[in-house]
Amino acid sequence: MRVTFFLLFFLFLLSSGEAQFTIKGIILNTQKEPLDLALVYLKNDSFQAGTTTDQKGKFELTNIPFGTYTIKYAYTGYESVVKTIKIQKDTFVHIVLSGDIFQLETLEITGNRLSEYAPFRFTNISGNILQKENLGQDLPVLLQHSTSLIFSSDAGNGIGYTSMRIRGSDQSRINVTINGVPVNDAESQGVFWVNMPDLVSSVNSIQIQRGVGGSTNGVGAFGGTVSINTNQFKINPYVQASLSGGSFGTLKSSFRFGTGLMNQKYTIDGSYSLIKSNGFIDRASSNLQGLYLSAAKFSERSVIRFQVISGMETTYQAWNGVPVDRFYNNEQNLIDHYFRNQGVLYLNEADSINLFDSDARYNYYTYKNQVDDYRQTQSQLVWSQKINDDITIKSTLFYTFGTGYFEQFRYQDELEDYGFNNIVDANGQSISTLNIIRRRWLRNHFFGLIGDVTGKIGNHASWSGGIHASRYIGGHFGHIVDSEPEIKGQIYYDYYNNTGYKNDNSVFLRAEHQIIPKLQYYVDLQFRSVVYDVLGTDNDLRTVFVYENYLFFNPKVGLNYKLGKNGNIFSSIAVARKEPSRSDFLDHAGQSNSPKPEVLTDYEFAYKHTAKDWQIETGVFYMDYKNQLVLNGNLNDVGSPLRLNVPSSYRFGWETEMDIKLHEKLNIRGNFTWSKNIIHEFSETLYDYTQGFDILYIDHGDTPISYSPNLIAGIQASYYPWKSFEMNLASRYVSKQYMDNTGLDSRSIPAYHFHNLGMLWKKYLPVLKETVISISIQNLLNKRYYNNGYTYSYIFNEQITENFVYPQAGRNLLIGIQCTL
């Protein structure tokens, strides 16, 4: 009997020993980040065990008997996963927990972001996509393949002063925000990307809206909206260093770090970048520094975040462009151009030598310190609170401070132009002209409050509302810092000084409601108040006084209808009203035709289809303008475009973008925009200097809107020969566009195309979490082209047209390496 008992007990122990198994696994979030200290809990009626993951998101449970169990994977702020698992052998599991920690995506979303089914044309771009091409160039260059978008660079290589247009509308008509805070300069309404070097390193996502889009903060969106979000969040600590360099002496170095989530409550992230480049254009150098710092505290229902984005730039000026005959090396025409402008543009022997000894990289300026020197710091304090499952509120306090100058050498300027009488030198000679070195300063304060609230009613309706209140104070002043010969005395102080003030307040209310299961409507109402005034002395010594008070109502309505499982059609009507800019007022000072506010009614109709391996969105738009301020092709004395109101104009177009997965290793993306951009009954103003000064008006009838090509098309092919290697070939075509509104070929930018090749190799090494090597060859086929320019015409015995263009670099190379610890 004993023998039988011990034999049975031995067999039980043996069977039990044979039935001990192990579960191993890894837990990640949807961003493929490993979750450190995630909970794993296993149980059934007779056994239970638990553990947590390590820094790599890995876990292991051992000595688990044969059987069926319930296993739970959990991490604070994420949706838990509970599964039934049968243990009959050693098992490995790969778990992805969805939902952002503390629902940050919901809490920190900005009020001007559109939802998935909003009836407007928009594209979402992940910061991870932009990072692949981030080798030092500005954001407009990295967005160059986006639908209806074209970019330009003064220096020709995408570093320094860059700009973009969307649907033919220039940068002053594209509303740009960072976390909902306006970036457009309150007075000029432009965006100076050079003041935010390496911003892309801190970008989490970007939404580009084309047309009017939804209500936003700051200046009105007439061409589009670029909504940038920098609220990155990583739960694990990291240190990242990158170095890149290439053509034209370009060098970028950056350092990024993050603490990860500390004590389940706090994070600190930061970066510092240094970018230097000689530029493609002669002397168009850039010396840029960028700093980003973010600190946040989280709870289960709230986030408090403080962040700073600071930029410093010293950029050699290249805004004067290249005479078109210098670009084409047409010597006889260049000689004619020179003699027409001798004593106006070309003032001395150095100017003459510079013009004729240069090539297409010609830079008008030769003074060694002809630079822009500017510093800007944006500070934001954000508080987001989830009141309950249906309502979330967010408030943002912001302050942006900028100060700097551009320095100029002026050959034999008249002292009276600075408000001074003739000076008597040591020899008793009366001096009326001097070689002057002057600095024209800007000192800006921009501060305000933004409040957003979002909510939902059941499962079929959502709503949001918001307020924006801001105050801008912009000081403009200039002083002489040196002269030749040097004269001691009163001239070395501010010779002009004026200040601009702008109050910009708005409120919006938005609602989306599903009327029937397949039909959803959208309503967005915005009221915006703008008060702008300027008082003081301008740089030409005129006394300036501007006071304007506007109240705008901007309604938007739309419908979205679902077709089947994967398709939907949508349409919208949106109205936007927009005030003129500072230069519009000052350039028209003393004239009877003072600038008027613009009104745009934007009609959109599109179809979208999303399938497993392909996606397409296609549709038409009609943008009807009243009193549109159009670029006339000329520049004022600081290189800003001159504009004038035209009573009636429109843009009618067709946009399509698609994404097709042809093979698991090959993906094709493409877009094209065809548009017709017309001004009704355009009248050109010409000055006749033949005998004195006369003004002529020439009627041209219906003409194309300047800087608005009829066709923009692009295609990108991404090939993944193996998991760690990626190749991208991108091509872009832009048809002819005109530099003024006459529609004359003699004042046009020819059609151009270029091709870029990118390669990326990613490797995971034992010490480093990740090493990425990037290669970018731009303008692969070495095409000679220019994508921007300006023109002006006048009469002196005959009609004369002067064209200046901004050449872009030929084939050029950038190589970078990025290491993450």
TAZIUR-V265814 format. One record per backbone hydrogen bond with DSSP energy under -1.0 kcal/mol. NH is the residue of the N-H (numbers start at 1). CO is the residue of the C=O. E is the energy in kcal/mol with one decimal. If there is no record, write none. Layout:
nh->NH co->CO e->E
nh->NH co->CO e->E
//
This chain:
nh->5 co->1 e->-2.3
nh->6 co->2 e->-2.8
nh->7 co->3 e->-2.2
nh->8 co->4 e->-2.5
nh->9 co->5 e->-2.5
nh->10 co->6 e->-2.4
nh->11 co->7 e->-2.4
nh->12 co->8 e->-2.1
nh->13 co->9 e->-2.3
nh->14 co->10 e->-2.6
nh->15 co->11 e->-2.7
nh->16 co->12 e->-2.7
nh->17 co->13 e->-2.8
nh->18 co->14 e->-2.1
nh->20 co->17 e->-1.1
nh->21 co->64 e->-2.6
nh->23 co->61 e->-2.9
nh->24 co->91 e->-3.0
nh->25 co->59 e->-1.7
nh->26 co->93 e->-1.7
nh->27 co->57 e->-2.5
nh->28 co->95 e->-2.8
nh->29 co->33 e->-1.9
nh->32 co->29 e->-2.1
nh->35 co->27 e->-2.4
nh->37 co->53 e->-1.4
nh->39 co->74 e->-2.8
nh->40 co->51 e->-2.7
nh->41 co->72 e->-2.3
nh->42 co->49 e->-3.4
nh->43 co->70 e->-2.0
nh->44 co->47 e->-2.5
nh->49 co->42 e->-2.8
nh->51 co->40 e->-2.3
nh->53 co->38 e->-1.6
nh->54 co->58 e->-2.3
nh->57 co->54 e->-2.1
nh->59 co->25 e->-2.1
nh->61 co->23 e->-2.9
nh->64 co->21 e->-2.6
nh->67 co->87 e->-2.0
nh->69 co->85 e->-3.1
nh->70 co->43 e->-2.8
nh->71 co->83 e->-3.0
nh->72 co->41 e->-2.7
nh->73 co->81 e->-2.9
nh->74 co->39 e->-2.3
nh->78 co->75 e->-2.6
nh->79 co->98 e->-1.9
nh->81 co->73 e->-2.5
nh->83 co->71 e->-2.7
nh->85 co->69 e->-2.7
nh->87 co->67 e->-3.5
nh->91 co->22 e->-2.7
nh->93 co->24 e->-2.1
nh->95 co->26 e->-2.7
nh->97 co->28 e->-2.7
nh->103 co->100 e->-2.9
nh->104 co->101 e->-1.2
nh->107 co->103 e->-2.2
nh->108 co->104 e->-3.0
nh->113 co->110 e->-1.6
nh->118 co->115 e->-1.6
nh->120 co->118 e->-1.6
nh->123 co->208 e->-2.1
nh->125 co->206 e->-3.3
nh->127 co->204 e->-2.4
nh->130 co->126 e->-1.4
nh->131 co->127 e->-2.1
nh->133 co->130 e->-1.3
nh->135 co->133 e->-1.6
nh->138 co->158 e->-2.6
nh->142 co->138 e->-1.5
nh->143 co->139 e->-1.6
nh->144 co->141 e->-1.4
nh->146 co->143 e->-2.3
nh->149 co->146 e->-1.7
nh->150 co->165 e->-1.9
nh->152 co->163 e->-2.1
nh->154 co->161 e->-2.5
nh->163 co->152 e->-2.2
nh->165 co->150 e->-2.5
nh->166 co->169 e->-1.7
nh->167 co->148 e->-2.2
nh->169 co->166 e->-2.1
nh->173 co->170 e->-2.1
nh->174 co->171 e->-1.2
nh->175 co->224 e->-2.1
nh->177 co->226 e->-2.1
nh->178 co->181 e->-2.3
nh->179 co->228 e->-3.4
nh->181 co->178 e->-1.9
nh->183 co->176 e->-2.7
nh->185 co->190 e->-3.0
nh->189 co->185 e->-1.8
nh->195 co->192 e->-1.9
nh->196 co->193 e->-2.1
nh->199 co->196 e->-1.4
nh->201 co->198 e->-1.2
nh->202 co->199 e->-2.0
nh->203 co->200 e->-1.4
nh->204 co->229 e->-3.5
nh->205 co->229 e->-1.5
nh->206 co->125 e->-2.5
nh->207 co->227 e->-2.3
nh->208 co->123 e->-2.8
nh->209 co->225 e->-3.2
nh->210 co->121 e->-2.7
nh->211 co->223 e->-2.2
nh->222 co->173 e->-2.4
nh->223 co->173 e->-2.0
nh->225 co->209 e->-2.5
nh->226 co->175 e->-3.2
nh->227 co->207 e->-2.9
nh->228 co->177 e->-2.8
nh->229 co->205 e->-2.7
nh->232 co->230 e->-2.6
nh->238 co->258 e->-2.2
nh->240 co->256 e->-3.1
nh->241 co->819 e->-2.5
nh->242 co->254 e->-2.3
nh->243 co->817 e->-2.4
nh->244 co->252 e->-2.8
nh->245 co->815 e->-2.3
nh->246 co->250 e->-1.9
nh->247 co->813 e->-2.6
nh->250 co->247 e->-1.0
nh->251 co->276 e->-2.8
nh->252 co->244 e->-3.0
nh->253 co->274 e->-2.4
nh->254 co->242 e->-2.2
nh->255 co->272 e->-2.5
nh->256 co->240 e->-3.3
nh->257 co->270 e->-2.4
nh->258 co->238 e->-2.3
nh->259 co->268 e->-2.3
nh->261 co->235 e->-1.8
nh->262 co->266 e->-3.4
nh->265 co->262 e->-2.4
nh->266 co->262 e->-2.4
nh->267 co->296 e->-2.0
nh->269 co->294 e->-2.9
nh->270 co->257 e->-2.2
nh->271 co->292 e->-2.5
nh->272 co->255 e->-2.3
nh->273 co->290 e->-2.7
nh->274 co->253 e->-2.8
nh->275 co->288 e->-2.6
nh->276 co->251 e->-2.7
nh->277 co->286 e->-2.0
nh->278 co->248 e->-2.8
nh->280 co->155 e->-1.2
nh->281 co->155 e->-2.2
nh->282 co->361 e->-2.7
nh->284 co->281 e->-2.0
nh->285 co->283 e->-2.5
nh->286 co->277 e->-2.8
nh->287 co->314 e->-1.6
nh->288 co->275 e->-3.2
nh->289 co->312 e->-2.6
nh->290 co->273 e->-2.4
nh->291 co->310 e->-2.9
nh->292 co->271 e->-2.5
nh->293 co->308 e->-2.1
nh->294 co->269 e->-3.1
nh->295 co->306 e->-2.6
nh->296 co->267 e->-2.5
nh->297 co->304 e->-2.7
nh->298 co->265 e->-3.2
nh->299 co->302 e->-2.5
nh->303 co->384 e->-2.4
nh->304 co->297 e->-2.4
nh->305 co->382 e->-2.9
nh->306 co->295 e->-2.8
nh->307 co->380 e->-2.4
nh->308 co->293 e->-2.7
nh->309 co->378 e->-2.6
nh->310 co->291 e->-2.9
nh->311 co->376 e->-3.0
nh->312 co->289 e->-2.6
nh->313 co->374 e->-2.5
nh->314 co->287 e->-1.7
nh->315 co->372 e->-2.2
nh->316 co->285 e->-2.3
nh->317 co->370 e->-2.6
nh->321 co->318 e->-1.1
nh->322 co->805 e->-2.8
nh->324 co->803 e->-2.3
nh->326 co->323 e->-1.5
nh->327 co->323 e->-1.8
nh->328 co->324 e->-2.0
nh->330 co->325 e->-2.3
nh->331 co->329 e->-1.2
nh->334 co->330 e->-2.2
nh->335 co->331 e->-2.4
nh->336 co->332 e->-2.2
nh->337 co->333 e->-2.5
nh->338 co->334 e->-2.5
nh->339 co->335 e->-2.4
nh->340 co->336 e->-2.0
nh->341 co->337 e->-1.3
nh->343 co->346 e->-2.8
nh->344 co->341 e->-2.2
nh->345 co->341 e->-2.3
nh->346 co->341 e->-1.6
nh->352 co->348 e->-1.6
nh->353 co->349 e->-2.6
nh->354 co->350 e->-2.4
nh->355 co->351 e->-2.0
nh->356 co->352 e->-2.2
nh->357 co->353 e->-2.2
nh->362 co->359 e->-1.7
nh->370 co->367 e->-1.5
nh->371 co->369 e->-2.1
nh->372 co->315 e->-2.8
nh->373 co->405 e->-3.3
nh->374 co->313 e->-2.3
nh->375 co->403 e->-2.4
nh->376 co->311 e->-2.6
nh->377 co->401 e->-2.6
nh->378 co->309 e->-3.2
nh->379 co->399 e->-2.5
nh->380 co->307 e->-2.5
nh->381 co->397 e->-2.7
nh->382 co->305 e->-3.4
nh->383 co->395 e->-2.6
nh->384 co->303 e->-3.0
nh->385 co->393 e->-2.9
nh->386 co->301 e->-3.8
nh->387 co->391 e->-1.7
nh->388 co->391 e->-1.4
nh->392 co->454 e->-2.7
nh->393 co->385 e->-2.8
nh->394 co->452 e->-2.9
nh->395 co->383 e->-2.6
nh->396 co->450 e->-2.9
nh->397 co->381 e->-2.5
nh->398 co->448 e->-2.1
nh->399 co->379 e->-2.1
nh->400 co->446 e->-3.6
nh->401 co->377 e->-2.3
nh->402 co->444 e->-2.1
nh->403 co->375 e->-2.4
nh->404 co->442 e->-2.1
nh->405 co->373 e->-2.4
nh->406 co->440 e->-1.5
nh->407 co->371 e->-2.6
nh->408 co->438 e->-2.6
nh->410 co->436 e->-3.5
nh->413 co->434 e->-2.2
nh->415 co->432 e->-2.9
nh->417 co->414 e->-1.2
nh->418 co->415 e->-1.9
nh->419 co->416 e->-1.2
nh->420 co->415 e->-2.0
nh->423 co->431 e->-2.6
nh->425 co->429 e->-2.6
nh->428 co->425 e->-1.9
nh->431 co->423 e->-3.7
nh->434 co->413 e->-1.9
nh->435 co->484 e->-1.9
nh->436 co->410 e->-2.7
nh->437 co->482 e->-2.5
nh->438 co->408 e->-2.2
nh->439 co->479 e->-2.5
nh->440 co->406 e->-2.1
nh->441 co->477 e->-3.9
nh->442 co->404 e->-2.7
nh->443 co->475 e->-1.9
nh->444 co->402 e->-3.1
nh->445 co->473 e->-2.4
nh->446 co->400 e->-2.2
nh->447 co->471 e->-2.1
nh->448 co->398 e->-2.0
nh->449 co->469 e->-2.5
nh->450 co->396 e->-2.4
nh->451 co->467 e->-2.3
nh->452 co->394 e->-3.3
nh->453 co->465 e->-2.4
nh->454 co->392 e->-2.9
nh->455 co->463 e->-2.9
nh->457 co->461 e->-2.7
nh->462 co->512 e->-2.8
nh->463 co->455 e->-2.6
nh->464 co->510 e->-2.5
nh->465 co->453 e->-2.3
nh->466 co->508 e->-2.1
nh->467 co->451 e->-2.3
nh->468 co->506 e->-2.5
nh->469 co->449 e->-2.4
nh->470 co->504 e->-1.8
nh->471 co->447 e->-2.7
nh->472 co->502 e->-2.5
nh->473 co->445 e->-2.7
nh->474 co->500 e->-3.0
nh->475 co->443 e->-3.0
nh->476 co->498 e->-3.1
nh->477 co->441 e->-1.4
nh->478 co->496 e->-1.5
nh->479 co->439 e->-2.1
nh->481 co->437 e->-2.7
nh->482 co->437 e->-1.5
nh->484 co->435 e->-2.0
nh->492 co->489 e->-1.1
nh->493 co->491 e->-1.6
nh->495 co->478 e->-2.4
nh->498 co->476 e->-2.7
nh->499 co->535 e->-2.0
nh->500 co->474 e->-2.8
nh->501 co->533 e->-3.0
nh->502 co->472 e->-2.1
nh->503 co->531 e->-2.6
nh->504 co->470 e->-1.8
nh->505 co->529 e->-2.6
nh->506 co->468 e->-2.8
nh->507 co->527 e->-2.3
nh->508 co->466 e->-2.4
nh->509 co->525 e->-2.1
nh->510 co->464 e->-3.4
nh->511 co->523 e->-2.7
nh->512 co->462 e->-2.9
nh->513 co->521 e->-1.9
nh->514 co->460 e->-3.2
nh->515 co->519 e->-1.6
nh->516 co->519 e->-1.1
nh->519 co->516 e->-1.2
nh->520 co->560 e->-2.6
nh->521 co->513 e->-2.6
nh->522 co->558 e->-2.7
nh->523 co->511 e->-2.4
nh->524 co->556 e->-2.9
nh->525 co->509 e->-2.6
nh->527 co->507 e->-2.5
nh->528 co->552 e->-2.7
nh->529 co->505 e->-3.6
nh->530 co->550 e->-2.3
nh->531 co->503 e->-2.2
nh->532 co->548 e->-2.8
nh->533 co->501 e->-2.4
nh->534 co->546 e->-2.0
nh->535 co->499 e->-1.7
nh->536 co->544 e->-1.5
nh->537 co->497 e->-2.5
nh->538 co->542 e->-2.9
nh->541 co->538 e->-2.2
nh->544 co->536 e->-3.0
nh->546 co->534 e->-2.3
nh->548 co->532 e->-3.0
nh->550 co->530 e->-3.3
nh->552 co->528 e->-3.5
nh->554 co->526 e->-3.1
nh->556 co->524 e->-2.0
nh->557 co->573 e->-2.4
nh->558 co->522 e->-2.2
nh->559 co->571 e->-2.3
nh->560 co->520 e->-2.7
nh->561 co->569 e->-3.2
nh->562 co->518 e->-2.9
nh->563 co->567 e->-2.8
nh->567 co->563 e->-1.8
nh->568 co->608 e->-2.3
nh->569 co->561 e->-2.6
nh->570 co->606 e->-2.5
nh->571 co->559 e->-2.1
nh->572 co->604 e->-2.1
nh->573 co->557 e->-2.6
nh->574 co->602 e->-2.3
nh->575 co->555 e->-2.6
nh->576 co->600 e->-2.7
nh->578 co->598 e->-2.0
nh->582 co->187 e->-2.3
nh->585 co->581 e->-1.6
nh->586 co->582 e->-2.6
nh->587 co->583 e->-3.0
nh->589 co->586 e->-1.2
nh->591 co->588 e->-2.3
nh->594 co->592 e->-1.4
nh->598 co->578 e->-2.6
nh->599 co->626 e->-2.2
nh->600 co->576 e->-2.9
nh->601 co->624 e->-2.3
nh->602 co->574 e->-3.4
nh->603 co->622 e->-2.8
nh->604 co->572 e->-2.4
nh->605 co->620 e->-2.2
nh->606 co->570 e->-2.6
nh->607 co->618 e->-3.1
nh->608 co->568 e->-3.0
nh->609 co->616 e->-2.7
nh->610 co->566 e->-2.3
nh->611 co->614 e->-2.9
nh->615 co->659 e->-2.2
nh->616 co->609 e->-2.3
nh->617 co->657 e->-2.5
nh->618 co->607 e->-2.5
nh->619 co->655 e->-2.3
nh->620 co->605 e->-2.2
nh->621 co->653 e->-2.3
nh->622 co->603 e->-2.3
nh->623 co->651 e->-3.3
nh->624 co->601 e->-2.8
nh->625 co->649 e->-2.8
nh->626 co->599 e->-2.5
nh->627 co->647 e->-1.3
nh->630 co->644 e->-2.6
nh->632 co->642 e->-2.5
nh->636 co->640 e->-2.6
nh->639 co->636 e->-1.7
nh->642 co->634 e->-2.4
nh->644 co->630 e->-1.8
nh->646 co->628 e->-2.0
nh->649 co->625 e->-1.4
nh->650 co->678 e->-2.6
nh->651 co->623 e->-2.0
nh->652 co->676 e->-2.6
nh->653 co->621 e->-2.5
nh->654 co->674 e->-3.0
nh->655 co->619 e->-2.6
nh->656 co->672 e->-2.2
nh->657 co->617 e->-2.5
nh->658 co->670 e->-2.8
nh->659 co->615 e->-2.6
nh->660 co->668 e->-3.4
nh->661 co->613 e->-3.5
nh->663 co->666 e->-1.9
nh->666 co->663 e->-1.5
nh->667 co->718 e->-2.7
nh->668 co->660 e->-3.2
nh->669 co->716 e->-2.9
nh->670 co->658 e->-2.2
nh->671 co->714 e->-2.4
nh->672 co->656 e->-2.3
nh->673 co->712 e->-2.9
nh->674 co->654 e->-2.5
nh->675 co->710 e->-2.5
nh->676 co->652 e->-3.2
nh->678 co->650 e->-2.3
nh->679 co->703 e->-3.2
nh->680 co->648 e->-2.4
nh->682 co->701 e->-3.0
nh->684 co->698 e->-3.2
nh->686 co->696 e->-3.0
nh->688 co->694 e->-3.2
nh->689 co->795 e->-3.2
nh->694 co->688 e->-2.1
nh->696 co->686 e->-3.4
nh->698 co->684 e->-2.6
nh->700 co->682 e->-2.9
nh->703 co->679 e->-1.9
nh->705 co->677 e->-1.8
nh->707 co->738 e->-3.3
nh->712 co->673 e->-2.2
nh->713 co->733 e->-2.5
nh->714 co->671 e->-2.8
nh->715 co->731 e->-1.8
nh->716 co->669 e->-3.6
nh->717 co->729 e->-2.5
nh->718 co->667 e->-3.1
nh->719 co->727 e->-2.8
nh->720 co->665 e->-2.8
nh->725 co->722 e->-1.8
nh->726 co->760 e->-2.5
nh->727 co->719 e->-2.5
nh->728 co->758 e->-3.1
nh->729 co->717 e->-2.3
nh->730 co->756 e->-2.9
nh->731 co->715 e->-2.6
nh->732 co->754 e->-2.4
nh->733 co->713 e->-3.0
nh->734 co->752 e->-2.7
nh->735 co->711 e->-2.5
nh->737 co->749 e->-2.0
nh->739 co->747 e->-3.1
nh->747 co->744 e->-1.9
nh->748 co->745 e->-1.4
nh->749 co->737 e->-3.8
nh->752 co->734 e->-2.5
nh->754 co->732 e->-1.8
nh->756 co->730 e->-3.1
nh->757 co->777 e->-3.0
nh->758 co->728 e->-3.1
nh->759 co->775 e->-2.6
nh->760 co->726 e->-2.7
nh->761 co->773 e->-2.6
nh->762 co->724 e->-3.2
nh->763 co->771 e->-2.8
nh->769 co->820 e->-1.9
nh->770 co->820 e->-1.5
nh->771 co->763 e->-2.6
nh->772 co->818 e->-2.8
nh->773 co->761 e->-2.7
nh->774 co->816 e->-2.8
nh->775 co->759 e->-2.6
nh->776 co->814 e->-3.0
nh->777 co->757 e->-3.4
nh->778 co->812 e->-2.4
nh->780 co->755 e->-3.8
nh->782 co->779 e->-2.4
nh->790 co->804 e->-2.7
nh->791 co->633 e->-1.9
nh->792 co->802 e->-1.8
nh->794 co->800 e->-2.2
nh->795 co->687 e->-2.7
nh->796 co->798 e->-2.6
nh->798 co->796 e->-1.0
nh->800 co->794 e->-3.3
nh->802 co->792 e->-2.9
nh->804 co->790 e->-2.8
nh->805 co->322 e->-2.9
nh->806 co->788 e->-2.2
nh->808 co->785 e->-2.3
nh->809 co->156 e->-2.7
nh->812 co->778 e->-1.9
nh->814 co->776 e->-2.2
nh->815 co->245 e->-2.8
nh->816 co->774 e->-2.8
nh->817 co->243 e->-2.7
nh->818 co->772 e->-2.6
nh->819 co->241 e->-3.0
nh->820 co->770 e->-2.7
nh->821 co->239 e->-3.6
//
